[in-house]
Amino acid sequence: MEISKVFKGLHTRKGIQLVIGLLLGTPFGFLLQKGGVTRYDVIIGQLLLTDFTVVKVMLSAVVTGMIGAHLLRSFGLVTLHPKPGSLGSSVIGGLIFGVGFALLGYCPGTIAGAVGQGSLDGLLGGMAGILLGAGLFAQAYPKLDRSILKRADFGELTFPQLFKVNPWIIVLPVAIGIVLLLLLIEKSGL
Amino acid sequence: MEWLSLKEWSPYLVGIGIGLLNCIAFLLSDKPLACSTAYSRTSGMIEGLCLGPKVADKAYYKKFPPTIEWDWMLVLGVIIGAFFSAMLSGQFHLEWVPAKWSLTFGNTPFVRWMAAFIGGIIMGIGARWAGGCTSGHGISGTLQLAVSSWLAAICFFIGGILTAMLIF
């Protein structure tokens, strides 16, 4: 039996997927805590450009995941799911997110980790706020969708599709660029 | 097993681990690792408890039903995993005001709580507006070379850096 069929068979089994979600989230949280990025001081340090831990974690995850996911895709084992976007949603939403990011000092993933290590401002302040914000957005969604979210819509576009090239033509230079950037960050002592 | 109780691991090692988890998630679940949708679902569940089942008819909850799904369990796992990591290294402690905050704004819990709450509201709106957060766009989306994710991730940091520089 083909191995890809074994994996694909798993995707539709809801009960098993809930267990897999938990089994993936646990090491994810463990890693985030060990990386120090579940701490307010580390995240704010990144936004003040004095501590580059967050960038180091994110970029090494991107390089590893980018090469890994594209390899798996080349072998026909996985399908990628790039998110759709538009200037109205990705840029404006991204900037709004950034303002919240700096005020809160955690993001939706790292705040869960912060709560796990005992952060009360994260649990009672930040998490409650994110839930309320998400609820407000759901309330306003029909209006926003008609007015802003679809502005300059480009759909589920990836850079290889945009430039009409084989994904590896983009993956390799981006990977090299990120590694060079990380070396530069290390070299400058950040 | 001493490495499990270390206070900190190399950020590069941690990043490589998260990148590999992303690959496993694609393989086993056909999904990228992402956290913010779970908050939208939870918000819908709470709203449903207060206002009844008609909440699920809202257009946004038709897209992301307010039920316990894979991403919800993922976020629950993050809490558990970070708890274990912090317990093993003896770092678990209840904290109202982070050190760096109290240096600039004082150690009154209420002030920090308000800032975190307001920041959370803005972030909750922004994450749904952009369709993802630092994990869904910042890591899982950029590694798929999605245009939306690179734009959003750059804007997260532009907005975040400018705001942090302003308030500190």
Interface residues (C-beta under 8 A of the other chain):
Chain A: F7 K8 L10 H11 Q17 L18 V19 I20 G21 L22 L23 L24 G25 T26 P27 F28 G29 F30 L31 L32 Q33 K34 G35 G36 V37 T38 R39 Y40 D41 I44 G45 L47 L48 L49 T53 K56 V57 M58 L59 S60 A61 V62 V63 T64 G65 M66 G68 A69 L72 L77 V78 T79 L80 H81 P82 K83 P84 G85 S86 L87 S89 S90 V91 I92 G93 G94 L95 I96 F97 G98 V99 G100 F101 A102 L103 L104 G105 C107 P108 G109 T110 I111 A112 G113 A114 V115 G116 Q117 G118 S119 L120 D121 G122 L124 G125 G126 M127 A128 G129 I130 L131 L132 G133 A134 G135 L136 F137 A138 Q139 Y141 P142 L144 D145 L149 F154 E156 L157 T158 F159 P160 L162 P167 I170 V171 V174 L182
Chain B: L6 E8 W9 P11 Y12 V14 G15 I16 G17 I18 G19 L20 L21 N22 C23 I24 A25 F26 L27 L28 S29 D30 K31 P32 L33 C35 S36 A38 Y39 S40 T42 S43 G44 I46 E47 K58 A59 Y60 Y61 I68 E69 W70 D71 W72 M73 L74 V75 L76 G77 V78 I79 I80 G81 A82 F83 F84 S85 A86 S89 Q91 F92 H93 L94 E95 W96 V97 P98 A99 K100 W101 P109 R112 W113 M114 A115 A116 F117 I118 G119 G120 I121 I122 M123 G124 I125 G126 A127 R128 W129 A130 G131 G132 C133 T134 S135 G136 H137 G138 I139 S140 G141 T142 L143 Q144 L145 A146 V147 S148 S149 W150 L151 A152 A153 I154 C155 F156 F157 I158 G159 G160 I161 L162 T163 A164 M165 I167 F168
